């Protein structure tokens, strides 16, 4: 999970190489993260799963604050 948090943090949406794609790709990433959280919620579970869902929410918050 740490790599996903790190990637979201260092992502530069203004980088000329990826800027043309971010508006199209980031909504798909957010949707996949939502799906993952929903699937985690239905697993029988340990507190670790709740921690994972929280970490995914944090990644989504970071991505939501990135300029498109």
PDB file of N, H, CA, C and O in Angstrom:
ATOM      1  N   UNK A   1       0.816  -1.190   0.000  1.00  0.00           N
ATOM      2  CA  UNK A   1       0.000   0.000   0.000  1.00  0.00           C
ATOM      3  C   UNK A   1       0.866   1.263   0.000  1.00  0.00           C
ATOM      4  O   UNK A   1       0.462   2.309  -0.508  1.00  0.00           O
ATOM      5  N   UNK A   2       2.038   1.147   0.567  1.00  0.00           N
ATOM      6  H   UNK A   2       2.367   0.297   0.979  1.00  0.00           H
ATOM      7  CA  UNK A   2       2.909   2.326   0.665  1.00  0.00           C
ATOM      8  C   UNK A   2       3.251   2.879  -0.716  1.00  0.00           C
ATOM      9  O   UNK A   2       3.366   4.092  -0.888  1.00  0.00           O
ATOM     10  N   UNK A   3       3.414   1.994  -1.699  1.00  0.00           N
ATOM     11  H   UNK A   3       3.320   1.008  -1.558  1.00  0.00           H
ATOM     12  CA  UNK A   3       3.798   2.448  -3.041  1.00  0.00           C
ATOM     13  C   UNK A   3       2.672   3.253  -3.685  1.00  0.00           C
ATOM     14  O   UNK A   3       2.932   4.190  -4.440  1.00  0.00           O
ATOM     15  N   UNK A   4       1.427   2.894  -3.391  1.00  0.00           N
ATOM     16  H   UNK A   4       1.216   2.133  -2.777  1.00  0.00           H
ATOM     17  CA  UNK A   4       0.293   3.637  -3.941  1.00  0.00           C
ATOM     18  C   UNK A   4       0.205   5.027  -3.312  1.00  0.00           C
ATOM     19  O   UNK A   4      -0.061   6.017  -3.993  1.00  0.00           O
ATOM     20  N   UNK A   5       0.434   5.078  -2.004  1.00  0.00           N
ATOM     21  H   UNK A   5       0.651   4.274  -1.451  1.00  0.00           H
ATOM     22  CA  UNK A   5       0.440   6.375  -1.314  1.00  0.00           C
ATOM     23  C   UNK A   5       1.569   7.246  -1.847  1.00  0.00           C
ATOM     24  O   UNK A   5       1.381   8.438  -2.091  1.00  0.00           O
ATOM     25  N   UNK A   6       2.718   6.661  -2.022  1.00  0.00           N
ATOM     26  H   UNK A   6       2.871   5.693  -1.824  1.00  0.00           H
ATOM     27  CA  UNK A   6       3.877   7.406  -2.528  1.00  0.00           C
ATOM     28  C   UNK A   6       3.633   7.898  -3.952  1.00  0.00           C
ATOM     29  O   UNK A   6       3.932   9.050  -4.265  1.00  0.00           O
ATOM     30  N   UNK A   7       3.099   7.047  -4.809  1.00  0.00           N
ATOM     31  H   UNK A   7       2.856   6.111  -4.554  1.00  0.00           H
ATOM     32  CA  UNK A   7       2.832   7.431  -6.198  1.00  0.00           C
ATOM     33  C   UNK A   7       1.828   8.575  -6.268  1.00  0.00           C
ATOM     34  O   UNK A   7       1.996   9.505  -7.056  1.00  0.00           O
ATOM     35  N   UNK A   8       0.785   8.507  -5.446  1.00  0.00           N
ATOM     36  H   UNK A   8       0.648   7.751  -4.806  1.00  0.00           H
ATOM     37  CA  UNK A   8      -0.219   9.576  -5.440  1.00  0.00           C
ATOM     38  C   UNK A   8       0.386  10.884  -4.956  1.00  0.00           C
ATOM     39  O   UNK A   8       0.051  11.954  -5.464  1.00  0.00           O
ATOM     40  N   UNK A   9       1.269  10.800  -3.983  1.00  0.00           N
ATOM     41  H   UNK A   9       1.541   9.930  -3.571  1.00  0.00           H
ATOM     42  CA  UNK A   9       1.887  11.996  -3.421  1.00  0.00           C
ATOM     43  C   UNK A   9       2.827  12.676  -4.413  1.00  0.00           C
ATOM     44  O   UNK A   9       2.810  13.900  -4.543  1.00  0.00           O
ATOM     45  N   UNK A  10       3.632  11.904  -5.102  1.00  0.00           N
ATOM     46  H   UNK A  10       3.646  10.910  -4.997  1.00  0.00           H
ATOM     47  CA  UNK A  10       4.636  12.500  -5.993  1.00  0.00           C
ATOM     48  C   UNK A  10       4.129  12.748  -7.410  1.00  0.00           C
ATOM     49  O   UNK A  10       4.840  13.327  -8.232  1.00  0.00           O
ATOM     50  N   UNK A  11       2.908  12.313  -7.699  1.00  0.00           N
ATOM     51  H   UNK A  11       2.331  11.842  -7.031  1.00  0.00           H
ATOM     52  CA  UNK A  11       2.341  12.523  -9.024  1.00  0.00           C
ATOM     53  C   UNK A  11       2.263  14.019  -9.335  1.00  0.00           C
ATOM     54  O   UNK A  11       1.679  14.797  -8.581  1.00  0.00           O
ATOM     55  N   UNK A  12       2.856  14.396 -10.449  1.00  0.00           N
ATOM     56  H   UNK A  12       3.330  13.764 -11.062  1.00  0.00           H
ATOM     57  CA  UNK A  12       2.817  15.786 -10.899  1.00  0.00           C
ATOM     58  C   UNK A  12       1.921  15.842 -12.127  1.00  0.00           C
ATOM     59  O   UNK A  12       2.352  15.536 -13.238  1.00  0.00           O
ATOM     60  N   UNK A  13       0.669  16.237 -11.914  1.00  0.00           N
ATOM     61  H   UNK A  13       0.318  16.486 -11.011  1.00  0.00           H
ATOM     62  CA  UNK A  13      -0.292  16.253 -13.012  1.00  0.00           C
ATOM     63  C   UNK A  13       0.002  17.349 -14.032  1.00  0.00           C
ATOM     64  O   UNK A  13      -0.590  17.372 -15.110  1.00  0.00           O
ATOM     65  N   UNK A  14       0.910  18.249 -13.694  1.00  0.00           N
ATOM     66  H   UNK A  14       1.391  18.231 -12.817  1.00  0.00           H
ATOM     67  CA  UNK A  14       1.298  19.305 -14.632  1.00  0.00           C
ATOM     68  C   UNK A  14       2.501  18.923 -15.489  1.00  0.00           C
ATOM     69  O   UNK A  14       2.922  19.697 -16.348  1.00  0.00           O
ATOM     70  N   UNK A  15       3.049  17.746 -15.262  1.00  0.00           N
ATOM     71  H   UNK A  15       2.707  17.117 -14.563  1.00  0.00           H
ATOM     72  CA  UNK A  15       4.176  17.276 -16.067  1.00  0.00           C
ATOM     73  C   UNK A  15       3.724  17.201 -17.522  1.00  0.00           C
ATOM     74  O   UNK A  15       2.721  16.556 -17.827  1.00  0.00           O
ATOM     75  N   UNK A  16       4.457  17.854 -18.420  1.00  0.00           N
ATOM     76  H   UNK A  16       5.272  18.377 -18.172  1.00  0.00           H
ATOM     77  CA  UNK A  16       4.026  17.897 -19.822  1.00  0.00           C
ATOM     78  C   UNK A  16       3.853  16.523 -20.477  1.00  0.00           C
ATOM     79  O   UNK A  16       3.079  16.384 -21.424  1.00  0.00           O
ATOM     80  N   UNK A  17       4.562  15.521 -19.984  1.00  0.00           N
ATOM     81  H   UNK A  17       5.191  15.634 -19.215  1.00  0.00           H
ATOM     82  CA  UNK A  17       4.449  14.191 -20.584  1.00  0.00           C
ATOM     83  C   UNK A  17       3.133  13.498 -20.239  1.00  0.00           C
ATOM     84  O   UNK A  17       2.629  12.695 -21.024  1.00  0.00           O
ATOM     85  N   UNK A  18       2.578  13.803 -19.072  1.00  0.00           N
ATOM     86  H   UNK A  18       2.988  14.455 -18.434  1.00  0.00           H
ATOM     87  CA  UNK A  18       1.350  13.113 -18.664  1.00  0.00           C
ATOM     88  C   UNK A  18       0.132  14.023 -18.569  1.00  0.00           C
ATOM     89  O   UNK A  18      -0.994  13.538 -18.464  1.00  0.00           O
ATOM     90  N   UNK A  19       0.342  15.321 -18.604  1.00  0.00           N
ATOM     91  H   UNK A  19       1.257  15.715 -18.689  1.00  0.00           H
ATOM     92  CA  UNK A  19      -0.767  16.269 -18.460  1.00  0.00           C
ATOM     93  C   UNK A  19      -1.922  16.006 -19.428  1.00  0.00           C
ATOM     94  O   UNK A  19      -3.080  16.119 -19.023  1.00  0.00           O
ATOM     95  N   UNK A  20      -1.653  15.660 -20.693  1.00  0.00           N
ATOM     96  H   UNK A  20      -0.713  15.569 -21.022  1.00  0.00           H
ATOM     97  CA  UNK A  20      -2.778  15.429 -21.604  1.00  0.00           C
ATOM     98  C   UNK A  20      -3.658  14.234 -21.202  1.00  0.00           C
ATOM     99  O   UNK A  20      -4.796  14.127 -21.658  1.00  0.00           O
ATOM    100  N   UNK A  21      -3.147  13.355 -20.367  1.00  0.00           N
ATOM    101  H   UNK A  21      -2.223  13.441 -19.996  1.00  0.00           H
ATOM    102  CA  UNK A  21      -3.863  12.130 -20.027  1.00  0.00           C
ATOM    103  C   UNK A  21      -4.518  12.146 -18.650  1.00  0.00           C
ATOM    104  O   UNK A  21      -5.415  11.346 -18.382  1.00  0.00           O
ATOM    105  N   UNK A  22      -4.083  13.043 -17.782  1.00  0.00           N
ATOM    106  H   UNK A  22      -3.355  13.693 -18.000  1.00  0.00           H
ATOM    107  CA  UNK A  22      -4.553  12.982 -16.393  1.00  0.00           C
ATOM    108  C   UNK A  22      -6.054  13.178 -16.257  1.00  0.00           C
ATOM    109  O   UNK A  22      -6.686  12.499 -15.447  1.00  0.00           O
ATOM    110  N   UNK A  23      -6.634  14.075 -17.017  1.00  0.00           N
ATOM    111  H   UNK A  23      -6.120  14.626 -17.675  1.00  0.00           H
ATOM    112  CA  UNK A  23      -8.076  14.317 -16.908  1.00  0.00           C
ATOM    113  C   UNK A  23      -8.874  13.076 -17.307  1.00  0.00           C
ATOM    114  O   UNK A  23      -9.989  12.874 -16.826  1.00  0.00           O
ATOM    115  N   UNK A  24      -8.315  12.260 -18.169  1.00  0.00           N
ATOM    116  H   UNK A  24      -7.409  12.424 -18.560  1.00  0.00           H
ATOM    117  CA  UNK A  24      -8.993  11.053 -18.624  1.00  0.00           C
ATOM    118  C   UNK A  24      -8.699   9.855 -17.717  1.00  0.00           C
ATOM    119  O   UNK A  24      -9.560   8.995 -17.526  1.00  0.00           O
ATOM    120  N   UNK A  25      -7.491   9.798 -17.161  1.00  0.00           N
ATOM    121  H   UNK A  25      -6.793  10.496 -17.316  1.00  0.00           H
ATOM    122  CA  UNK A  25      -7.070   8.622 -16.401  1.00  0.00           C
ATOM    123  C   UNK A  25      -7.459   8.705 -14.927  1.00  0.00           C
ATOM    124  O   UNK A  25      -7.897   7.707 -14.355  1.00  0.00           O
ATOM    125  N   UNK A  26      -7.310   9.867 -14.304  1.00  0.00           N
ATOM    126  H   UNK A  26      -6.955  10.678 -14.769  1.00  0.00           H
ATOM    127  CA  UNK A  26      -7.569   9.964 -12.870  1.00  0.00           C
ATOM    128  C   UNK A  26      -8.991   9.569 -12.473  1.00  0.00           C
ATOM    129  O   UNK A  26      -9.149   8.908 -11.446  1.00  0.00           O
ATOM    130  N   UNK A  27     -10.032   9.931 -13.218  1.00  0.00           N
ATOM    131  H   UNK A  27      -9.904  10.468 -14.052  1.00  0.00           H
ATOM    132  CA  UNK A  27     -11.368   9.449 -12.838  1.00  0.00           C
ATOM    133  C   UNK A  27     -11.482   7.920 -12.852  1.00  0.00           C
ATOM    134  O   UNK A  27     -12.182   7.339 -12.022  1.00  0.00           O
ATOM    135  N   UNK A  28     -10.798   7.279 -13.790  1.00  0.00           N
ATOM    136  H   UNK A  28     -10.230   7.751 -14.464  1.00  0.00           H
ATOM    137  CA  UNK A  28     -10.798   5.818 -13.824  1.00  0.00           C
ATOM    138  C   UNK A  28     -10.067   5.229 -12.622  1.00  0.00           C
ATOM    139  O   UNK A  28     -10.494   4.222 -12.057  1.00  0.00           O
ATOM    140  N   UNK A  29      -8.972   5.859 -12.238  1.00  0.00           N
ATOM    141  H   UNK A  29      -8.625   6.678 -12.696  1.00  0.00           H
ATOM    142  CA  UNK A  29      -8.232   5.416 -11.057  1.00  0.00           C
ATOM    143  C   UNK A  29      -9.117   5.558  -9.822  1.00  0.00           C
ATOM    144  O   UNK A  29      -9.179   4.651  -8.992  1.00  0.00           O
ATOM    145  N   UNK A  30      -9.800   6.692  -9.700  1.00  0.00           N
ATOM    146  H   UNK A  30      -9.750   7.429 -10.374  1.00  0.00           H
ATOM    147  CA  UNK A  30     -10.697   6.905  -8.554  1.00  0.00           C
ATOM    148  C   UNK A  30     -11.795   5.840  -8.531  1.00  0.00           C
ATOM    149  O   UNK A  30     -12.127   5.314  -7.468  1.00  0.00           O
ATOM    150  N   UNK A  31     -12.353   5.525  -9.687  1.00  0.00           N
ATOM    151  H   UNK A  31     -12.083   5.952 -10.550  1.00  0.00           H
ATOM    152  CA  UNK A  31     -13.408   4.509  -9.747  1.00  0.00           C
ATOM    153  C   UNK A  31     -12.883   3.134  -9.318  1.00  0.00           C
ATOM    154  O   UNK A  31     -13.561   2.406  -8.594  1.00  0.00           O
ATOM    155  N   UNK A  32     -11.683   2.787  -9.764  1.00  0.00           N
ATOM    156  H   UNK A  32     -11.132   3.379 -10.352  1.00  0.00           H
ATOM    157  CA  UNK A  32     -11.098   1.502  -9.366  1.00  0.00           C
ATOM    158  C   UNK A  32     -10.818   1.469  -7.865  1.00  0.00           C
ATOM    159  O   UNK A  32     -10.999   0.434  -7.224  1.00  0.00           O
ATOM    160  N   UNK A  33     -10.381   2.585  -7.308  1.00  0.00           N
ATOM    161  H   UNK A  33     -10.234   3.426  -7.830  1.00  0.00           H
ATOM    162  CA  UNK A  33     -10.148   2.640  -5.863  1.00  0.00           C
ATOM    163  C   UNK A  33     -11.463   2.485  -5.102  1.00  0.00           C
ATOM    164  O   UNK A  33     -11.503   1.818  -4.069  1.00  0.00           O
ATOM    165  N   UNK A  34     -12.540   3.096  -5.605  1.00  0.00           N
ATOM    166  H   UNK A  34     -12.507   3.638  -6.445  1.00  0.00           H
ATOM    167  CA  UNK A  34     -13.854   2.931  -4.976  1.00  0.00           C
ATOM    168  C   UNK A  34     -14.306   1.474  -5.018  1.00  0.00           C
ATOM    169  O   UNK A  34     -14.807   0.945  -4.027  1.00  0.00           O
ATOM    170  N   UNK A  35     -14.128   0.840  -6.154  1.00  0.00           N
ATOM    171  H   UNK A  35     -13.721   1.270  -6.960  1.00  0.00           H
ATOM    172  CA  UNK A  35     -14.493  -0.572  -6.285  1.00  0.00           C
ATOM    173  C   UNK A  35     -13.702  -1.425  -5.311  1.00  0.00           C
ATOM    174  O   UNK A  35     -14.248  -2.333  -4.683  1.00  0.00           O
ATOM    175  N   UNK A  36     -12.432  -1.136  -5.187  1.00  0.00           N
ATOM    176  H   UNK A  36     -11.989  -0.399  -5.696  1.00  0.00           H
ATOM    177  CA  UNK A  36     -11.586  -1.886  -4.265  1.00  0.00           C
ATOM    178  C   UNK A  36     -12.059  -1.714  -2.831  1.00  0.00           C
ATOM    179  O   UNK A  36     -12.118  -2.684  -2.075  1.00  0.00           O
ATOM    180  N   UNK A  37     -12.397  -0.483  -2.450  1.00  0.00           N
ATOM    181  H   UNK A  37     -12.348   0.305  -3.064  1.00  0.00           H
ATOM    182  CA  UNK A  37     -12.906  -0.253  -1.090  1.00  0.00           C
ATOM    183  C   UNK A  37     -14.208  -1.007  -0.851  1.00  0.00           C
ATOM    184  O   UNK A  37     -14.405  -1.562   0.230  1.00  0.00           O
ATOM    185  N   UNK A  38     -15.094  -1.036  -1.833  1.00  0.00           N
ATOM    186  H   UNK A  38     -14.934  -0.585  -2.711  1.00  0.00           H
ATOM    187  CA  UNK A  38     -16.359  -1.757  -1.697  1.00  0.00           C
ATOM    188  C   UNK A  38     -16.124  -3.259  -1.535  1.00  0.00           C
ATOM    189  O   UNK A  38     -16.802  -3.916  -0.745  1.00  0.00           O
ATOM    190  N   UNK A  39     -15.188  -3.783  -2.265  1.00  0.00           N
ATOM    191  H   UNK A  39     -14.637  -3.250  -2.906  1.00  0.00           H
ATOM    192  CA  UNK A  39     -14.883  -5.216  -2.162  1.00  0.00           C
ATOM    193  C   UNK A  39     -14.230  -5.557  -0.831  1.00  0.00           C
ATOM    194  O   UNK A  39     -14.488  -6.615  -0.259  1.00  0.00           O
ATOM    195  N   UNK A  40     -13.389  -4.665  -0.345  1.00  0.00           N
ATOM    196  H   UNK A  40     -13.179  -3.805  -0.810  1.00  0.00           H
ATOM    197  CA  UNK A  40     -12.763  -4.877   0.956  1.00  0.00           C
ATOM    198  C   UNK A  40     -13.832  -4.906   2.046  1.00  0.00           C
ATOM    199  O   UNK A  40     -13.736  -5.680   2.998  1.00  0.00           O
ATOM    200  N   UNK A  41     -14.842  -4.063   1.902  1.00  0.00           N
ATOM    201  H   UNK A  41     -14.920  -3.434   1.129  1.00  0.00           H
ATOM    202  CA  UNK A  41     -15.888  -3.965   2.920  1.00  0.00           C
ATOM    203  C   UNK A  41     -16.684  -5.255   3.067  1.00  0.00           C
ATOM    204  O   UNK A  41     -17.221  -5.518   4.143  1.00  0.00           O
ATOM    205  N   UNK A  42     -16.773  -6.069   2.015  1.00  0.00           N
ATOM    206  H   UNK A  42     -16.336  -5.856   1.142  1.00  0.00           H
ATOM    207  CA  UNK A  42     -17.560  -7.293   2.115  1.00  0.00           C
ATOM    208  C   UNK A  42     -16.729  -8.510   2.530  1.00  0.00           C
ATOM    209  O   UNK A  42     -17.276  -9.591   2.748  1.00  0.00           O
ATOM    210  N   UNK A  43     -15.436  -8.338   2.637  1.00  0.00           N
ATOM    211  H   UNK A  43     -14.991  -7.460   2.461  1.00  0.00           H
ATOM    212  CA  UNK A  43     -14.591  -9.450   3.065  1.00  0.00           C
ATOM    213  C   UNK A  43     -14.746  -9.670   4.566  1.00  0.00           C
ATOM    214  O   UNK A  43     -14.911  -8.719   5.330  1.00  0.00           O
ATOM    215  N   UNK A  44     -14.691 -10.934   4.978  1.00  0.00           N
ATOM    216  H   UNK A  44     -14.557 -11.707   4.358  1.00  0.00           H
ATOM    217  CA  UNK A  44     -14.714 -11.169   6.424  1.00  0.00           C
ATOM    218  C   UNK A  44     -13.430 -10.612   6.992  1.00  0.00           C
ATOM    219  O   UNK A  44     -12.342 -10.805   6.450  1.00  0.00           O
ATOM    220  N   UNK A  45     -13.594  -9.902   8.122  1.00  0.00           N
ATOM    221  H   UNK A  45     -14.477  -9.745   8.563  1.00  0.00           H
ATOM    222  CA  UNK A  45     -12.377  -9.231   8.294  1.00  0.00           C
ATOM    223  C   UNK A  45     -11.783  -8.812   9.580  1.00  0.00           C
ATOM    224  O   UNK A  45     -12.395  -8.631  10.632  1.00  0.00           O
ATOM    225  N   UNK A  46     -10.565  -8.686   9.376  1.00  0.00           N
ATOM    226  H   UNK A  46     -10.067  -8.833   8.521  1.00  0.00           H
ATOM    227  CA  UNK A  46      -9.701  -8.220  10.441  1.00  0.00           C
ATOM    228  C   UNK A  46      -9.645  -6.702  10.425  1.00  0.00           C
ATOM    229  O   UNK A  46     -10.006  -6.069   9.432  1.00  0.00           O
ATOM    230  N   UNK A  47      -9.198  -6.128  11.514  1.00  0.00           N
ATOM    231  H   UNK A  47      -8.905  -6.642  12.320  1.00  0.00           H
ATOM    232  CA  UNK A  47      -9.009  -4.670  11.538  1.00  0.00           C
ATOM    233  C   UNK A  47      -8.043  -4.185  10.463  1.00  0.00           C
ATOM    234  O   UNK A  47      -8.076  -3.021  10.066  1.00  0.00           O
ATOM    235  N   UNK A  48      -7.194  -5.076  10.001  1.00  0.00           N
ATOM    236  H   UNK A  48      -7.167  -6.022  10.323  1.00  0.00           H
ATOM    237  CA  UNK A  48      -6.243  -4.696   8.951  1.00  0.00           C
ATOM    238  C   UNK A  48      -6.975  -4.280   7.681  1.00  0.00           C
ATOM    239  O   UNK A  48      -6.505  -3.402   6.958  1.00  0.00           O
ATOM    240  N   UNK A  49      -8.116  -4.897   7.402  1.00  0.00           N
ATOM    241  H   UNK A  49      -8.498  -5.610   7.989  1.00  0.00           H
ATOM    242  CA  UNK A  49      -8.884  -4.526   6.214  1.00  0.00           C
ATOM    243  C   UNK A  49      -9.438  -3.122   6.338  1.00  0.00           C
ATOM    244  O   UNK A  49      -9.485  -2.381   5.356  1.00  0.00           O
ATOM    245  N   UNK A  50      -9.857  -2.752   7.530  1.00  0.00           N
ATOM    246  H   UNK A  50      -9.819  -3.354   8.328  1.00  0.00           H
ATOM    247  CA  UNK A  50     -10.350  -1.391   7.748  1.00  0.00           C
ATOM    248  C   UNK A  50      -9.213  -0.389   7.563  1.00  0.00           C
ATOM    249  O   UNK A  50      -9.424   0.705   7.040  1.00  0.00           O
ATOM    250  N   UNK A  51      -8.027  -0.757   7.986  1.00  0.00           N
ATOM    251  H   UNK A  51      -7.855  -1.646   8.412  1.00  0.00           H
ATOM    252  CA  UNK A  51      -6.853   0.099   7.804  1.00  0.00           C
ATOM    253  C   UNK A  51      -6.543   0.265   6.313  1.00  0.00           C
ATOM    254  O   UNK A  51      -6.185   1.355   5.866  1.00  0.00           O
ATOM    255  N   UNK A  52      -6.680  -0.797   5.566  1.00  0.00           N
ATOM    256  H   UNK A  52      -6.971  -1.682   5.929  1.00  0.00           H
ATOM    257  CA  UNK A  52      -6.454  -0.736   4.125  1.00  0.00           C
ATOM    258  C   UNK A  52      -7.473   0.179   3.454  1.00  0.00           C
ATOM    259  O   UNK A  52      -7.115   0.983   2.593  1.00  0.00           O
ATOM    260  N   UNK A  53      -8.734   0.062   3.843  1.00  0.00           N
ATOM    261  H   UNK A  53      -9.025  -0.591   4.542  1.00  0.00           H
ATOM    262  CA  UNK A  53      -9.778   0.919   3.281  1.00  0.00           C
ATOM    263  C   UNK A  53      -9.508   2.385   3.625  1.00  0.00           C
ATOM    264  O   UNK A  53      -9.734   3.271   2.801  1.00  0.00           O
ATOM    265  N   UNK A  54      -9.030   2.631   4.825  1.00  0.00           N
ATOM    266  H   UNK A  54      -8.846   1.911   5.494  1.00  0.00           H
ATOM    267  CA  UNK A  54      -8.692   4.002   5.228  1.00  0.00           C
ATOM    268  C   UNK A  54      -7.529   4.529   4.397  1.00  0.00           C
ATOM    269  O   UNK A  54      -7.542   5.685   3.975  1.00  0.00           O
ATOM    270  N   UNK A  55      -6.536   3.700   4.161  1.00  0.00           N
ATOM    271  H   UNK A  55      -6.526   2.761   4.504  1.00  0.00           H
ATOM    272  CA  UNK A  55      -5.389   4.106   3.354  1.00  0.00           C
ATOM    273  C   UNK A  55      -5.820   4.422   1.920  1.00  0.00           C
ATOM    274  O   UNK A  55      -5.314   5.365   1.312  1.00  0.00           O
ATOM    275  N   UNK A  56      -6.747   3.639   1.385  1.00  0.00           N
ATOM    276  H   UNK A  56      -7.158   2.873   1.879  1.00  0.00           H
ATOM    277  CA  UNK A  56      -7.258   3.907   0.040  1.00  0.00           C
ATOM    278  C   UNK A  56      -7.983   5.246   0.020  1.00  0.00           C
ATOM    279  O   UNK A  56      -7.840   6.013  -0.931  1.00  0.00           O
ATOM    280  N   UNK A  57      -8.746   5.527   1.046  1.00  0.00           N
ATOM    281  H   UNK A  57      -8.861   4.904   1.819  1.00  0.00           H
ATOM    282  CA  UNK A  57      -9.439   6.825   1.133  1.00  0.00           C
ATOM    283  C   UNK A  57      -8.442   7.973   1.171  1.00  0.00           C
ATOM    284  O   UNK A  57      -8.677   9.019   0.565  1.00  0.00           O
ATOM    285  N   UNK A  58      -7.349   7.791   1.866  1.00  0.00           N
ATOM    286  H   UNK A  58      -7.158   6.942   2.359  1.00  0.00           H
ATOM    287  CA  UNK A  58      -6.312   8.828   1.917  1.00  0.00           C
ATOM    288  C   UNK A  58      -5.699   9.052   0.536  1.00  0.00           C
ATOM    289  O   UNK A  58      -5.446  10.192   0.147  1.00  0.00           O
ATOM    290  N   UNK A  59      -5.462   7.983  -0.195  1.00  0.00           N
ATOM    291  H   UNK A  59      -5.668   7.057   0.121  1.00  0.00           H
ATOM    292  CA  UNK A  59      -4.930   8.107  -1.550  1.00  0.00           C
ATOM    293  C   UNK A  59      -5.926   8.868  -2.421  1.00  0.00           C
ATOM    294  O   UNK A  59      -5.535   9.727  -3.211  1.00  0.00           O
ATOM    295  N   UNK A  60      -7.204   8.554  -2.277  1.00  0.00           N
ATOM    296  H   UNK A  60      -7.522   7.856  -1.635  1.00  0.00           H
ATOM    297  CA  UNK A  60      -8.225   9.265  -3.048  1.00  0.00           C
ATOM    298  C   UNK A  60      -8.238  10.751  -2.709  1.00  0.00           C
ATOM    299  O   UNK A  60      -8.386  11.590  -3.598  1.00  0.00           O
ATOM    300  N   UNK A  61      -8.083  11.077  -1.435  1.00  0.00           N
ATOM    301  H   UNK A  61      -7.962  10.396  -0.713  1.00  0.00           H
ATOM    302  CA  UNK A  61      -8.037  12.492  -1.035  1.00  0.00           C
ATOM    303  C   UNK A  61      -6.853  13.204  -1.673  1.00  0.00           C
ATOM    304  O   UNK A  61      -6.985  14.331  -2.150  1.00  0.00           O
ATOM    305  N   UNK A  62      -5.699  12.548  -1.681  1.00  0.00           N
ATOM    306  H   UNK A  62      -5.593  11.633  -1.293  1.00  0.00           H
ATOM    307  CA  UNK A  62      -4.515  13.141  -2.303  1.00  0.00           C
ATOM    308  C   UNK A  62      -4.774  13.390  -3.785  1.00  0.00           C
ATOM    309  O   UNK A  62      -4.460  14.461  -4.303  1.00  0.00           O
ATOM    310  N   UNK A  63      -5.343  12.408  -4.457  1.00  0.00           N
ATOM    311  H   UNK A  63      -5.598  11.537  -4.036  1.00  0.00           H
ATOM    312  CA  UNK A  63      -5.611  12.542  -5.889  1.00  0.00           C
ATOM    313  C   UNK A  63      -6.659  13.605  -6.165  1.00  0.00           C
ATOM    314  O   UNK A  63      -6.585  14.301  -7.177  1.00  0.00           O
ATOM    315  N   UNK A  64      -7.636  13.738  -5.275  1.00  0.00           N
ATOM    316  H   UNK A  64      -7.696  13.172  -4.452  1.00  0.00           H
ATOM    317  CA  UNK A  64      -8.674  14.755  -5.459  1.00  0.00           C
ATOM    318  C   UNK A  64      -8.124  16.180  -5.386  1.00  0.00           C
ATOM    319  O   UNK A  64      -8.700  17.107  -5.957  1.00  0.00           O
ATOM    320  N   UNK A  65      -7.020  16.342  -4.687  1.00  0.00           N
ATOM    321  H   UNK A  65      -6.553  15.590  -4.223  1.00  0.00           H
ATOM    322  CA  UNK A  65      -6.428  17.671  -4.538  1.00  0.00           C
ATOM    323  C   UNK A  65      -5.402  18.001  -5.627  1.00  0.00           C
ATOM    324  O   UNK A  65      -4.828  19.090  -5.645  1.00  0.00           O
ATOM    325  N   UNK A  66      -5.185  17.054  -6.521  1.00  0.00           N
ATOM    326  H   UNK A  66      -5.651  16.170  -6.506  1.00  0.00           H
ATOM    327  CA  UNK A  66      -4.262  17.303  -7.638  1.00  0.00           C
ATOM    328  C   UNK A  66      -4.990  18.108  -8.716  1.00  0.00           C
ATOM    329  O   UNK A  66      -6.146  17.823  -9.027  1.00  0.00           O
ATOM    330  N   UNK A  67      -4.322  19.104  -9.280  1.00  0.00           N
ATOM    331  H   UNK A  67      -3.383  19.335  -9.027  1.00  0.00           H
ATOM    332  CA  UNK A  67      -4.966  19.848 -10.381  1.00  0.00           C
ATOM    333  C   UNK A  67      -5.080  18.972 -11.627  1.00  0.00           C
ATOM    334  O   UNK A  67      -4.190  18.175 -11.921  1.00  0.00           O
ATOM    335  N   UNK A  68      -6.165  19.129 -12.339  1.00  0.00           N
ATOM    336  H   UNK A  68      -6.888  19.777 -12.099  1.00  0.00           H
ATOM    337  CA  UNK A  68      -6.347  18.358 -13.589  1.00  0.00           C
ATOM    338  C   UNK A  68      -5.992  19.195 -14.780  1.00  0.00           C
ATOM    339  O   UNK A  68      -6.080  18.724 -15.914  1.00  0.00           O
TER     340      UNK A  68
END
